Amino acid sequence: MNPHTYSLYARLREPHLLEMLGLREGEFILDLGCGAGYFTERIAENGARCCGIDTDRRSLGLARDNVPATFICGSVTDVPIKENTIEKALLADVLEHVEEDERVISELCRIARDKSLLVISVPSRDGLLSSTRLHRLFHEEKGSPEYHVRNGYTLDDLKGLLERHNVRVVEVRYAVTLLGEVFLEALKLMLFLVKKDYTSQASLRDADRSFFFKLYRYIIFPFMYKISRLEDLLLSKFIKGHALIIKCIVEKRTGKDINDVSPLRG
């Protein structure tokens, strides 16, 4: 089981990310900074071909054990993909981990074709608890895959970053609002109390064996998920939540015929 199957944060972002990607059977999707492959797996379940790239070998090992997709150990600042080959890419909660966020967007633009679709999610700095110590819990250990270089982005911050690289934002959504954000931070606190090691997504590999997890899976999670999902459906258009999710288009020109080019570097 993927460690994020019962992650409130992952599950509340999931419908937004998949809807924005507009998945079609057989198309190729790049999941950049895939971690343990939760969204890679969701993409593959919808019939798309997917490649996940991440630097964390522990998480990639877990992904390879569970997900029918291609996984590559590589950096988001030096992506092992040929230029002008990608038509759709997902960047789910990656930018806040990287010092050179400009370089990440530059690399995405390099490998993308003109009019390619990018779906990006980041922690929002406008959420109810975004300035609290809880928000930074598990993200303060430098050198670990879960370390946050920055706490997140405002919409203006992210738009500015993308516009500098000719990436046009076409849709904006927020997720994990109000009670959902309170639930999320409370869960992080409980995880901290029962399992202090969370330096990688793979740290949760054996979490499902504990009594606490069974209680959470069958009783706590269903209750919190239903309330938080309903809250997002009703309020996310009006209230800025914990997650900022955007759909955008790469605008570039190329005279190169790349219709039959394989996306992976030789």
Sequence and secondary structure as in RCSB ss.txt:
>XXXX:A:sequence
MNPHTYSLYARLREPHLLEMLGLREGEFILDLGCGAGYFTERIAENGARCCGIDTDRRSLGLARDNVPATFICGS
VTDVPIKENTIEKALLADVLEHVEEDERVISELCRIARDKSLLVISVPSRDGLLSSTRLHRLFHEEKGSPEYHVR
NGYTLDDLKGLLERHNVRVVEVRYAVTLLGEVFLEALKLMLFLVKKDYTSQASLRDADRSFFFKLYRYIIFPFMY
KISRLEDLLLSKFIKGHALIIKCIVEKRTGKDINDVSPLRG
>XXXX:A:secstr
  TTTT HHHHHHHHHHHHHHT  TT EEEEET TT HHHHHHHHTT EEEEEES HHHHHHHHHH SSEEEE B
TTB SB TT EEEEEEES GGG S HHHHHHHHHHHEEEEEEEEEEEEBTTSTTTTSHHHHTT   TTSTT  SS
S B HHHHHHHHHTTTEEEEEEEEES THHHHHHHHHHHHHHHH    SSGGGGTTGGGSHHHHHIIIIIHHHHH
HHHHHHHHHHTTTS  SEEEEEEEE        TT  SB  
